[in-house]
Amino acid sequence: MTSTSVATALTLYRSRTLTLEQAATIGGCSVAQLEASAEAFAPAAATRAADD
């Protein structure tokens, strides 16, 4: 599991191209690991509020 493969998998999952399970397979990790990575890659709450 590299940061690049996880980032790519998350991008494809968020664009609804892949299911979470497929994205985990592509990223080379478990669904739980991908979910944890998704939280780490998520924008901060303050950033999201400022974008509204």
C-alpha positions as a printed NumPy array, in Angstrom:
array([[  0.   ,   0.   ,   0.   ],
       [  1.635,   3.229,  -1.165],
       [  0.277,   6.702,  -0.586],
       [ -0.115,   7.129,  -4.344],
       [ -2.162,   3.959,  -4.785],
       [ -4.349,   4.833,  -1.791],
       [ -4.869,   8.394,  -3.027],
       [ -5.834,   7.089,  -6.47 ],
       [ -8.199,   4.535,  -4.957],
       [ -9.815,   7.216,  -2.78 ],
       [-10.244,   9.51 ,  -5.77 ],
       [-11.943,   6.759,  -7.76 ],
       [-14.145,   5.836,  -4.798],
       [-15.183,   9.435,  -4.16 ],
       [-16.048,   9.88 ,  -7.83 ],
       [-18.228,   6.76 ,  -7.515],
       [-16.194,   4.934, -10.145],
       [-15.353,   2.135,  -7.692],
       [-17.035,   0.607,  -4.684],
       [-15.238,   0.824,  -1.363],
       [-14.25 ,  -2.83 ,  -1.658],
       [-12.873,  -2.336,  -5.171],
       [-10.965,   0.757,  -4.09 ],
       [ -9.405,  -1.164,  -1.202],
       [ -8.3  ,  -3.892,  -3.617],
       [ -6.781,  -1.333,  -5.997],
       [ -5.105,   0.443,  -3.085],
       [ -3.683,  -2.83 ,  -1.808],
       [ -5.231,  -2.543,   1.624],
       [ -8.253,  -3.599,   3.635],
       [-11.517,  -1.672,   3.66 ],
       [-10.788,  -0.59 ,   7.253],
       [ -7.35 ,   0.727,   6.268],
       [ -8.835,   2.612,   3.317],
       [-11.498,   4.16 ,   5.531],
       [ -8.797,   5.286,   7.97 ],
       [ -6.817,   6.754,   5.078],
       [ -9.918,   8.519,   3.794],
       [-10.277,  10.268,   7.138],
       [ -6.623,  11.291,   7.033],
       [ -6.986,  12.679,   3.493],
       [-10.282,  14.471,   4.229],
       [-10.214,  18.262,   4.306],
       [-10.321,  19.857,   7.734],
       [-13.756,  20.881,   9.009],
       [-12.756,  24.559,   9.01 ],
       [-11.774,  24.32 ,   5.35 ],
       [-15.099,  22.81 ,   4.387],
       [-17.049,  25.466,   6.317],
       [-15.079,  28.241,   4.638],
       [-15.87 ,  26.818,   1.211],
       [-19.635,  27.063,   1.749]])
